[in-house]
Amino acid sequence: MDNPLRNRRIVITGVLVHWEREQCERMLERLGARTTGTVSGRTTLVIVGDGPGAKLEKAREKGVATMTEMEFIEQVLEPAYLLWKAQN
């Protein structure tokens, strides 16, 4: 099974409840994703925390997939981490 975060471009918007933004970005990058601060045509996912702003609007305009912080943790991050841990 391939790493679901490999080569993904992820943007975080809003305030995360479960961790610091920098901590989240480091973990995402360690699992193979690339984090950026702006939504572009290359963005594959926007993680939406509390109080999202213009980044969420831009993601919707561009048709970029969005997930809440909890959806992301449960559906993407936990499985990716388990896969990464098994491989390392």
C-alpha positions in Angstrom: 0.0 0.0 0.0 1.3 3.4 -1.0 1.6 6.3 1.4 -1.5 8.5 1.0 0.5 11.6 1.9 3.3 11.2 -0.6 3.5 14.1 -3.0 0.4 15.8 -1.6 0.4 19.6 -1.3 -1.5 20.5 1.9 -2.5 23.9 3.3 -3.8 24.4 6.8 -6.3 27.2 7.5 -7.8 28.3 10.8 -6.7 27.3 14.3 -5.9 23.7 15.0 -7.3 22.3 18.3 -5.2 19.1 18.7 -1.7 20.5 18.0 0.5 23.4 17.0 0.5 24.3 13.3 4.3 23.9 13.1 4.1 20.5 14.8 1.4 19.4 12.3 3.4 20.7 9.3 6.6 18.8 10.4 4.6 15.6 10.8 3.0 16.0 7.4 6.4 16.6 5.8 7.9 13.6 7.6 5.1 11.5 6.2 5.8 12.7 2.6 3.5 15.6 2.1 4.5 19.2 1.2 2.9 22.0 3.2 2.4 25.4 1.8 0.9 28.6 3.1 -1.3 29.5 0.1 -3.9 27.6 -1.9 -3.0 27.2 -5.6 -3.8 25.0 -8.5 -1.3 22.5 -7.1 -2.9 22.2 -3.7 -4.4 18.8 -3.2 -6.0 19.3 0.3 -6.9 22.0 2.7 -7.1 21.1 6.4 -9.7 23.3 8.0 -9.4 24.3 11.7 -11.5 26.7 13.8 -12.1 30.1 12.3 -10.9 29.5 8.7 -10.5 32.5 6.5 -9.8 33.3 2.9 -7.9 30.1 2.3 -11.1 28.1 2.7 -12.9 30.3 0.3 -10.1 30.1 -2.3 -10.0 26.3 -1.9 -13.8 26.1 -2.6 -13.3 28.4 -5.7 -10.6 26.1 -7.0 -12.4 22.9 -6.2 -9.7 21.7 -3.8 -10.7 19.0 -1.4 -11.2 20.1 2.3 -11.3 18.2 5.5 -11.8 19.2 9.1 -9.0 18.6 11.5 -10.7 15.6 13.0 -11.6 14.1 9.6 -8.0 14.5 8.5 -6.6 12.9 11.7 -9.0 9.9 11.5 -9.1 9.3 7.8 -5.6 10.2 6.6 -3.1 10.9 9.3 -3.6 7.9 11.5 -3.5 5.4 8.6 -0.5 7.2 7.0 1.4 7.2 10.3 0.7 3.5 10.8 2.0 2.7 7.3 5.1 4.9 7.8 5.8 3.3 11.2 5.6 -0.2 9.7 8.0 0.7 6.9 10.6 2.3 9.2 
